[in-house]
Amino acid sequence: MKPHDMGVLFDQCAERGTATRVRLDRPFDLAPDGGTDYTVDALAALVEDAAGLLAAAGAGRGDRVAIVKDNHWDYDLLACAAVRLGAVPAQLSAHLPPATLAVLLHRLRPALLVTTRALLERCRRADRDPARTTGAVLALDGPAPGALGPDDVRGRPAPGPRRRHDDAPLVINHTSGTTGVPKLVVHSTRTIIGKLARFEAVRYPRVGLRRDDVLANASSFAHGRTFCWTASVLCLAPRALTVLSRPDPHSADPLLRAHPPTVVEALPATYVRLRPLTRRLDNAFRDVRLFVSTYDAVHPPTLRAYLRASAHRAPVWMQGWGQTETGPLTFRFHTRRSLRPPGAGADARGLGRPVPGRTRLRVVDPDTLRPLPRGRPGLLLARTPARALGYVGEDDRWEAKRVGRWWSTGDLGVHHRDGSVELLDREVDRAQRLSCLRTEDLLEDRLPEALEVVLLARPGESPLPVVVTEDGALDAGRWRGAVAGLPPLQPPMVLTWPQLPRTGTGKVRRTALLRQLTGRTDTCGSGRWT
């Protein structure tokens, strides 16, 4: 079965007899009394019921439905319910600051906002009432001032499924927003389902999903990656799915131990947070044959920890690089043997090769946009049939990132003679004498006690290193040894994990962190391609 109509995806899988069992780390916000164990038939019924709720709240064909709530897979269930009505879901992370969320809702002008009472209260305390720019508000956990509750809309049968043209808007997702207000990216059925999900819904040798797999996913379910994943994973019908909505090792460990995964997909930041579980003798990752990561590079110490934790004979780590606007552009595969030993130099910024037959990459001069020969660093451009339709409310910004038939990723990198691609930096975050990303990898390799290292580049000054540790402490001698042989850096700022501003995908919001630590936001890059 190939995914096509997301409005009836769960119905089609149920009719086909898909026996996948779904286990959650907590009940859905959409169904707080529904428990944590689901069949595909029960999920199909839940999506149909949700479509009735949305219709009763005022959503209909062609409307935009904004979804903003705590992280969980029911983001995608609600999105499928909206698609069933002929509406266009817009999935927005609850991690967004109220001011940022207000900007995005103003651009969207949704007919309906689906949210929670806690988020409404948080926004209103910041004088950013979402109701100002939405037609109606539905709070999933009960009525609130100016909002409907579930009891106000429950009981209405869902209208019959409504189809749309393959090139019409299907779903709206926002970019990570590491440098400012995220962009709202519009995908169609043709781009995100026909070109991306269908590509995934194939049982590739070694890295494809099998019917006997137990797949654990710990992601940010407000983003386009999981909408695409939902379409493909149900069609591949693994034995079981384990959904982790929180990057908390204490709550994740019992669920993973009870249902040991054979495949794991998680955010890079979540892999870091769950890494202590790899050190347990009977660890929860002992049966894993395949690890998957997207959004950002995973640093070498974390790659090693998970690959060593698996008792599988030859586990593989599949790392994808891409963007919300394009989907995956390259893949790289790590094994125990391919990773260099600690101290031998970091190698996590190699992105692998473009997806064969689907993606083309070109490196150009950032100033002139003239193509550069292989091996020369420059701005990475991409061509893919999966490119999105545009940005909501920012047509000029979308057109500015188009370079003829090519798309500017905003990343600096090198396209080597062997076809492989190496990422150096985001153009806006670049430094003048080094690659911040390469140096971060190297420092993490030399400092096992570091959970994360972030280099912040500033015009006319040496980069400012931020070292994240469990307790906010770092031995001065250890730091001197780690930076030996590197270009000059500022003395490090040592912080704990919660002190860093992050996106919903766990990425560090570098501009916000720079402002937090220095009071400045100027960078060495132009920011033209953000």
C-alpha positions as CSV (number, residue, x, y, z in Angstrom):
1,M,0.0,0.0,0.0
2,K,1.3,3.5,-0.9
3,P,0.2,6.5,1.0
4,H,-2.0,9.0,-0.8
5,D,-5.0,10.6,1.0
6,M,-4.1,11.5,4.5
7,G,-7.7,12.2,5.4
8,V,-8.5,8.4,5.2
9,L,-5.0,7.0,5.8
10,F,-6.0,5.3,9.1
11,D,-9.2,4.0,7.6
12,Q,-7.4,2.4,4.6
13,C,-4.8,0.8,6.9
14,A,-7.6,-0.6,9.2
15,E,-9.5,-2.0,6.2
16,R,-6.3,-3.6,5.0
17,G,-5.9,-5.4,8.3
18,T,-2.8,-3.6,9.5
19,A,-2.0,-5.2,12.8
20,T,0.5,-2.7,14.1
21,R,0.1,-2.1,17.9
22,V,0.8,1.5,19.1
23,R,2.0,2.2,22.7
24,L,2.3,5.7,24.1
25,D,4.3,7.1,27.0
26,R,1.1,9.1,28.0
27,P,-2.4,9.4,26.7
28,F,-3.2,11.6,23.8
29,D,-4.3,15.2,24.6
30,L,-7.0,14.5,22.0
31,A,-8.2,11.5,24.1
32,P,-7.0,11.9,27.7
33,D,-9.2,8.9,28.8
34,G,-8.2,6.7,25.9
35,G,-5.3,5.0,27.5
36,T,-1.9,4.3,26.1
37,D,-2.4,1.2,23.9
38,Y,-4.1,1.5,20.5
39,T,-4.8,-0.7,17.5
40,V,-5.0,0.9,14.0
41,D,-8.8,0.4,14.0
42,A,-9.0,2.4,17.2
43,L,-6.8,5.2,15.8
44,A,-9.0,5.3,12.7
45,A,-12.1,5.8,14.9
46,L,-10.3,8.5,16.9
47,V,-9.4,10.4,13.7
48,E,-13.0,10.2,12.5
49,D,-14.3,11.4,15.9
50,A,-11.8,14.3,15.8
51,A,-13.0,15.3,12.4
52,G,-16.5,15.6,13.9
53,L,-15.1,17.8,16.7
54,L,-13.4,20.1,14.3
55,A,-16.4,20.3,12.0
56,A,-18.7,21.2,15.0
57,A,-16.2,23.9,16.0
58,G,-16.5,25.5,12.6
59,A,-13.8,24.0,10.4
60,G,-14.6,23.2,6.8
61,R,-13.4,22.8,3.3
62,G,-10.5,25.3,2.4
63,D,-10.2,26.6,6.0
64,R,-6.9,26.7,7.9
65,V,-6.9,24.8,11.2
66,A,-4.0,25.8,13.5
67,I,-2.9,23.1,16.0
68,V,-0.8,24.2,19.0
69,K,-0.5,21.9,22.0
70,D,1.9,19.8,24.0
71,N,4.1,17.5,22.0
72,H,2.5,14.2,21.0
73,W,1.6,12.1,18.0
74,D,-2.0,13.3,18.1
75,Y,-0.7,16.4,16.2
76,D,-0.8,14.2,13.2
77,L,-4.1,12.6,14.1
78,L,-5.7,16.0,14.4
79,A,-4.0,17.0,11.1
80,C,-5.5,14.0,9.4
81,A,-8.9,14.9,10.8
82,A,-8.6,18.4,9.3
83,V,-7.5,17.0,6.0
84,R,-10.6,14.7,6.0
85,L,-12.8,17.8,6.2
86,G,-11.0,19.4,3.2
87,A,-9.3,21.9,5.6
88,V,-5.5,22.7,5.7
89,P,-3.9,21.9,9.1
90,A,-1.1,24.2,10.3
91,Q,1.0,22.4,13.0
92,L,2.7,24.9,15.3
93,S,5.0,23.9,18.2
94,A,4.0,24.8,21.7
95,H,7.7,25.6,22.3
96,L,7.2,28.8,20.3
97,P,7.3,32.0,22.5
98,P,4.0,33.8,22.7
99,A,5.2,36.7,20.6
100,T,6.4,34.4,17.8
101,L,3.2,32.3,17.9
102,A,1.2,35.6,17.6
103,V,3.2,36.5,14.4
104,L,2.5,33.0,12.8
105,L,-1.2,33.1,13.7
106,H,-1.5,36.6,12.2
107,R,0.0,35.2,9.0
108,L,-2.3,32.2,9.0
109,R,-5.6,33.8,10.1
110,P,-7.0,30.3,10.8
111,A,-10.7,29.6,11.0
112,L,-10.0,27.4,14.0
113,L,-7.3,27.1,16.6
114,V,-7.0,23.8,18.4
115,T,-5.0,24.2,21.6
116,T,-5.1,23.7,25.4
117,R,-6.1,25.9,28.3
118,A,-2.5,26.1,29.6
119,L,-1.2,27.5,26.3
120,L,-4.1,30.0,26.1
121,E,-3.3,31.2,29.6
122,R,0.4,31.5,28.9
123,C,-0.2,33.6,25.8
124,R,-2.7,35.8,27.5
125,R,-0.3,36.5,30.4
126,A,2.1,37.8,27.7
127,D,-0.7,39.9,26.2
128,R,-0.7,37.7,23.1
129,D,-4.2,36.3,23.1
130,P,-4.4,33.9,20.2
131,A,-8.2,34.5,19.9
132,R,-7.4,37.9,18.3
133,T,-6.4,36.4,15.0
134,T,-8.5,33.2,14.9
135,G,-12.1,32.5,14.0
136,A,-12.8,30.1,16.8
137,V,-10.8,28.4,19.6
138,L,-11.1,24.8,20.8
139,A,-9.4,23.8,24.0
140,L,-8.9,20.1,24.1
141,D,-8.8,19.8,27.9
142,G,-11.9,21.8,28.7
143,P,-13.6,25.1,28.2
144,A,-11.8,28.3,28.8
145,P,-12.8,32.0,28.5
146,G,-13.4,32.7,24.8
147,A,-12.9,29.0,23.9
148,L,-15.0,26.0,23.2
149,G,-14.3,22.8,25.2
150,P,-14.7,19.2,24.0
151,D,-18.2,18.8,25.5
152,D,-19.4,21.8,23.4
153,V,-18.6,20.0,20.1
154,R,-18.8,16.3,21.0
155,G,-21.3,14.1,19.3
156,R,-21.5,15.5,15.8
157,P,-20.8,12.9,13.2
158,A,-17.9,13.7,10.8
159,P,-18.8,14.6,7.3
160,G,-17.7,12.3,4.5
161,P,-14.0,12.5,3.4
162,R,-13.3,15.3,1.0
163,R,-10.6,15.0,-1.6
164,R,-8.4,17.8,-2.9
165,H,-6.2,18.2,-6.0
166,D,-2.7,16.8,-5.6
167,D,-1.2,20.2,-6.1
168,A,-3.5,22.0,-3.6
169,P,-2.2,22.9,-0.2
170,L,-2.3,19.9,2.2
171,V,-0.4,20.8,5.3
172,I,1.5,23.8,6.8
173,N,4.6,23.2,9.0
174,H,7.0,25.7,10.3
175,T,10.8,25.6,10.1
176,S,12.9,25.2,13.3
177,G,13.4,28.9,13.8
178,T,16.9,28.8,15.1
179,T,17.6,32.4,13.9
180,G,14.3,34.1,14.4
181,V,10.6,33.8,13.6
182,P,10.1,30.5,11.7
183,K,8.8,30.3,8.2
184,L,5.4,28.7,7.5
185,V,6.0,26.1,4.8
186,V,3.1,24.9,2.6
187,H,3.3,21.4,1.2
188,S,0.9,19.6,-1.2
189,T,-0.1,16.0,-1.5
190,R,2.2,15.7,-4.5
191,T,5.3,17.1,-2.6
192,I,5.1,15.7,0.9
193,I,3.2,12.5,0.2
194,G,3.8,11.6,-3.5
195,K,7.5,12.6,-3.5
196,L,8.6,12.0,0.2
197,A,6.3,9.6,2.0
198,R,6.0,7.2,-1.0
199,F,9.8,7.2,-1.3
200,E,10.0,6.1,2.4
201,A,7.2,3.5,2.1
202,V,9.5,1.0,0.4
203,R,11.2,-2.0,2.2
204,Y,14.8,-1.1,1.3
205,P,17.4,-3.7,2.1
206,R,18.9,-3.3,5.6
207,V,17.5,0.2,6.2
208,G,13.8,-0.4,5.3
209,L,11.2,-1.1,7.9
210,R,10.2,-4.7,8.3
211,R,6.9,-6.3,9.4
212,D,8.5,-7.7,12.5
213,D,10.1,-4.4,13.6
214,V,9.3,-2.5,16.8
215,L,9.8,1.1,16.0
216,A,10.3,3.8,18.7
217,N,9.9,7.4,17.7
218,A,10.8,10.3,19.9
219,S,10.3,13.4,17.8
220,S,8.7,16.8,17.6
221,F,5.3,15.9,16.2
222,A,4.5,19.5,15.2
223,H,6.9,19.3,12.3
224,G,6.6,18.1,8.7
225,R,9.0,15.2,9.3
226,T,6.5,13.3,11.4
227,F,3.5,14.0,9.1
228,C,5.5,12.3,6.3
229,W,6.6,9.6,8.7
230,T,3.0,8.9,9.7
231,A,2.0,8.3,6.1
232,S,4.9,5.9,5.4
233,V,5.1,4.0,8.6
234,L,1.5,2.9,8.7
235,C,1.7,1.6,5.1
236,L,4.8,-0.5,6.0
237,A,2.9,-2.0,9.0
238,P,5.6,-2.8,11.5
239,R,4.7,-5.1,14.4
240,A,4.6,-2.2,16.9
241,L,5.1,1.5,17.4
242,T,6.3,3.1,20.6
243,V,5.7,6.8,20.8
244,L,7.8,9.0,23.2
245,S,6.4,12.5,23.6
246,R,9.0,13.6,26.2
247,P,12.9,13.4,26.1
248,D,12.9,12.1,29.7
249,P,15.0,9.0,30.3
250,H,13.1,8.1,33.5
251,S,9.7,7.9,31.7
252,A,11.2,6.5,28.5
253,D,13.2,3.6,30.0
254,P,10.3,1.5,31.4
255,L,8.4,1.7,28.1
256,L,11.5,0.9,26.0
257,R,12.4,-2.0,28.2
258,A,8.9,-3.4,28.1
259,H,8.9,-3.2,24.3
260,P,12.5,-3.2,23.1
261,P,12.8,-1.4,19.8
262,T,14.6,-2.8,16.7
263,V,14.5,0.6,15.0
264,V,14.7,4.0,16.7
265,E,14.1,7.5,15.3
266,A,14.6,10.5,17.5
267,L,15.6,14.1,17.5
268,P,19.4,14.7,17.9
269,A,18.8,16.5,21.1
270,T,16.6,13.6,22.4
271,Y,19.4,11.1,21.6
272,V,21.6,13.2,23.9
273,R,19.0,13.3,26.7
274,L,18.4,9.5,26.5
275,R,22.1,8.7,26.2
276,P,22.4,7.7,30.0
277,L,20.2,4.7,29.2
278,T,22.9,3.3,26.9
279,R,25.2,2.8,29.9
280,R,22.9,0.4,31.7
281,L,23.9,-3.3,31.5
282,D,20.5,-4.4,30.2
283,N,19.9,-1.3,28.2
284,A,16.8,-0.6,26.2
285,F,18.7,-0.4,22.8
286,R,20.1,-3.9,22.9
287,D,17.9,-5.1,20.0
288,V,18.3,-2.1,17.7
289,R,19.5,-2.7,14.2
290,L,18.8,0.8,12.8
291,F,19.0,4.3,14.3
292,V,17.6,7.2,12.3
293,S,18.2,10.9,12.9
294,T,17.2,14.0,11.0
295,Y,17.0,17.8,11.6
296,D,20.6,18.2,12.7
297,A,23.9,16.3,13.0
298,V,24.4,13.9,15.9
299,H,27.8,14.4,17.5
300,P,30.4,11.5,17.4
301,P,30.3,10.6,21.1
302,T,26.5,10.1,20.9
303,L,26.8,8.0,17.7
304,R,29.3,5.7,19.4
305,A,27.3,5.3,22.6
306,Y,24.2,4.0,20.8
307,L,26.0,1.9,18.2
308,R,27.9,0.2,21.1
309,A,24.8,-0.2,23.2
310,S,23.2,-2.4,20.5
311,A,23.9,-6.1,20.7
312,H,23.0,-6.5,17.1
313,R,25.8,-7.8,15.0
314,A,26.0,-4.8,12.6
315,P,23.8,-1.9,13.7
316,V,23.5,1.0,11.2
317,W,22.9,4.7,11.9
318,M,21.1,6.5,9.0
319,Q,21.6,10.3,9.2
320,G,19.4,12.5,6.9
321,W,20.0,16.1,6.0
322,G,17.3,18.3,4.5
323,Q,14.9,21.1,5.2
324,T,11.2,21.5,5.8
325,E,11.0,23.1,2.4
326,T,12.6,20.2,0.6
327,G,12.5,17.0,2.7
328,P,15.7,14.9,2.8
329,L,18.4,15.9,0.4
330,T,21.2,13.5,1.4
331,F,21.7,10.4,3.5
332,R,24.8,9.1,5.3
333,F,25.3,5.8,7.1
334,H,27.4,5.3,10.2
335,T,28.6,1.9,11.6
336,R,30.8,1.0,14.5
337,R,33.7,0.6,12.0
338,S,33.1,3.8,10.1
339,L,33.3,6.1,13.1
340,R,36.8,7.3,14.0
341,P,38.0,6.6,17.5
342,P,37.8,9.4,20.1
343,G,40.4,12.0,19.6
344,A,41.0,11.0,15.9
345,G,39.0,13.9,14.6
346,A,35.2,14.4,14.3
347,D,33.4,13.2,11.2
348,A,29.7,13.8,11.8
349,R,29.4,16.8,9.4
350,G,29.8,14.7,6.3
351,L,26.3,14.5,5.0
352,G,26.7,11.6,2.6
353,R,25.5,11.9,-1.0
354,P,22.5,13.3,-2.6
355,V,19.5,11.0,-2.8
356,P,20.0,9.1,-6.1
357,G,17.6,10.1,-8.9
358,R,15.8,12.6,-6.7
359,T,18.1,15.3,-5.5
360,R,20.8,17.4,-7.2
361,L,23.2,19.7,-5.3
362,R,25.4,22.6,-6.4
363,V,27.9,24.8,-4.6
364,V,28.0,28.5,-5.6
365,D,29.8,31.6,-4.4
366,P,27.5,33.2,-1.8
367,D,28.1,36.7,-3.3
368,T,28.0,36.1,-7.0
369,L,26.0,32.9,-7.1
370,R,28.4,31.5,-9.7
371,P,29.0,27.8,-9.5
372,L,32.2,26.7,-7.8
373,P,34.3,23.6,-8.7
374,R,34.2,20.4,-6.5
375,G,36.1,20.8,-3.3
376,R,35.6,24.5,-2.9
377,P,33.4,25.7,0.0
378,G,30.4,27.8,-0.8
379,L,26.6,28.1,-0.6
380,L,24.7,24.9,-1.1
381,L,21.9,24.9,-3.6
382,A,19.5,22.0,-4.2
383,R,17.0,20.8,-6.8
384,T,14.3,18.4,-5.8
385,P,10.7,17.6,-7.1
386,A,9.7,17.6,-3.4
387,R,10.2,21.3,-2.9
388,A,7.3,22.9,-1.1
389,L,4.8,25.4,-2.6
390,G,5.8,28.5,-0.7
391,Y,5.8,30.4,2.6
392,V,2.5,31.7,4.1
393,G,2.6,35.5,4.2
394,E,6.2,35.8,2.9
395,D,6.1,35.4,-0.9
396,D,9.0,37.8,-1.3
397,R,11.1,35.8,1.1
398,W,10.3,32.6,-0.8
399,E,11.2,34.1,-4.1
400,A,14.5,35.5,-2.7
401,K,15.6,31.9,-1.9
402,R,15.0,30.7,-5.4
403,V,17.9,30.7,-7.7
404,G,16.4,29.9,-11.1
405,R,15.4,26.2,-10.7
406,W,17.6,25.8,-7.7
407,W,16.8,26.4,-4.0
408,S,19.2,28.0,-1.6
409,T,19.5,26.0,1.6
410,G,21.3,28.8,3.5
411,D,24.0,26.3,4.4
412,L,27.7,26.6,3.6
413,G,29.4,23.4,2.6
414,V,31.7,21.5,0.2
415,H,30.7,19.1,-2.6
416,H,33.7,16.8,-2.8
417,R,35.0,15.1,-5.9
418,D,33.6,11.7,-4.8
419,G,30.1,13.2,-4.7
420,S,29.9,13.4,-0.9
421,V,28.7,16.6,0.8
422,E,30.2,18.2,3.9
423,L,28.3,20.8,6.0
424,L,30.4,23.7,7.4
425,D,27.9,26.2,8.9
426,R,24.7,28.1,8.4
427,E,25.6,31.1,6.3
428,V,24.2,33.5,9.0
429,D,26.2,31.8,11.7
430,R,29.5,31.4,10.0
431,A,32.8,32.4,11.6
432,Q,35.8,34.0,9.7
433,R,38.6,31.5,10.4
434,L,37.0,28.2,11.2
435,S,33.9,26.1,10.8
436,C,31.8,26.4,13.9
437,L,30.1,23.0,13.3
438,R,33.4,21.1,12.8
439,T,34.9,22.8,15.8
440,E,31.9,21.9,18.0
441,D,32.2,18.2,17.0
442,L,36.0,18.3,17.8
443,L,35.4,19.8,21.2
444,E,32.7,17.4,22.1
445,D,35.0,14.6,21.1
446,R,37.7,15.9,23.4
447,L,35.3,16.7,26.3
448,P,33.2,13.6,27.1
449,E,31.7,15.5,30.0
450,A,30.1,18.0,27.5
451,L,26.5,17.3,26.6
452,E,26.8,19.9,23.8
453,V,29.2,22.6,22.6
454,V,27.9,25.7,20.7
455,L,30.2,28.2,19.0
456,L,28.7,31.7,18.5
457,A,30.6,33.8,15.9
458,R,30.7,37.6,16.2
459,P,32.1,40.2,13.8
460,G,35.7,41.3,14.7
461,E,36.0,38.9,17.6
462,S,37.0,35.3,18.3
463,P,34.0,32.9,18.6
464,L,32.4,32.5,21.9
465,P,32.2,28.8,23.0
466,V,29.2,27.7,25.1
467,V,29.7,24.3,26.8
468,V,26.7,22.5,28.2
469,T,27.3,20.1,31.1
470,E,25.0,18.3,33.6
471,D,26.1,20.5,36.5
472,G,27.2,23.7,34.7
473,A,30.9,23.1,35.7
474,L,34.0,22.5,33.6
475,D,37.6,22.0,34.7
476,A,39.8,24.8,33.4
477,G,42.7,22.4,32.6
478,R,40.4,20.1,30.6
479,W,39.3,23.1,28.5
480,R,42.9,24.2,27.8
481,G,43.7,20.7,26.6
482,A,40.6,20.6,24.4
483,V,41.3,23.8,22.6
484,A,45.0,23.1,22.0
485,G,45.9,23.6,18.4
486,L,42.6,25.4,17.5
487,P,42.2,29.0,16.3
488,P,41.7,31.5,19.2
489,L,38.4,31.2,21.0
490,Q,36.9,33.3,23.8
491,P,36.9,31.9,27.4
492,P,34.0,29.4,27.5
493,M,30.5,30.1,29.0
494,V,29.5,26.9,30.9
495,L,25.7,26.3,31.2
496,T,23.3,23.5,32.0
497,W,20.9,22.1,29.4
498,P,17.8,24.0,30.5
499,Q,19.6,27.4,30.3
500,L,19.8,27.3,26.5
501,P,16.9,28.6,24.4
502,R,15.8,25.8,22.1
503,T,13.4,25.1,19.3
504,G,10.7,22.4,19.4
505,T,13.2,20.1,17.7
506,G,15.8,20.7,20.4
507,K,18.1,22.9,18.2
508,V,19.8,25.8,20.0
509,R,18.3,29.1,19.0
510,R,21.7,30.7,18.3
511,T,20.5,34.2,17.8
512,A,18.5,34.1,21.1
513,L,21.5,32.6,22.9
514,L,23.8,35.3,21.6
515,R,21.5,38.0,22.8
516,Q,21.1,36.2,26.1
517,L,24.9,36.1,26.7
518,T,26.1,39.3,25.1
519,G,23.1,41.5,24.5
520,R,24.0,41.5,20.8
521,T,22.6,39.8,17.7
522,D,25.0,40.8,15.0
523,T,26.7,37.9,13.2
524,C,29.4,37.4,10.6
525,G,27.0,36.1,8.0
526,S,24.7,38.2,5.8
527,G,21.5,36.4,6.9
528,R,20.3,36.8,3.2
529,W,19.4,33.1,3.0
530,T,17.6,32.5,6.3
